[in-house]
Amino acid sequence: MAKIHGKSLLHSITGLSPGSIHIFFSLDILYWLMVVPYVVLSAIMQSIGVNSLRAIFLGHSKAKPKQDL
């Protein structure tokens, strides 16, 4: 039978030590803090386009206005 760190596979999966559920939820929150902005920005980029999104973030447009001399 396969062993992980000297324990059986079933014991490794089900043997949660005290405090590990807190670590699980902390990592879960960190994961979603990384994934949600990526998904949102990807959806915005697909809907309005890369150039428009760049203009929103960088504060300038593609075409510069002409100046009267």
HELIX and SHEET records of a PDB file:
HELIX    1   1 LEU A    9  THR A   14  1                                   6    
HELIX    2   2 SER A   20  ILE A   48  1                                  29    
HELIX    3   3 VAL A   50  LEU A   58  1                                   9    
SHEET    1   A 2 LYS A   3  ILE A   4  0                                        
SHEET    2   A 2 LYS A   7  SER A   8 -1                                        
END                                                                             
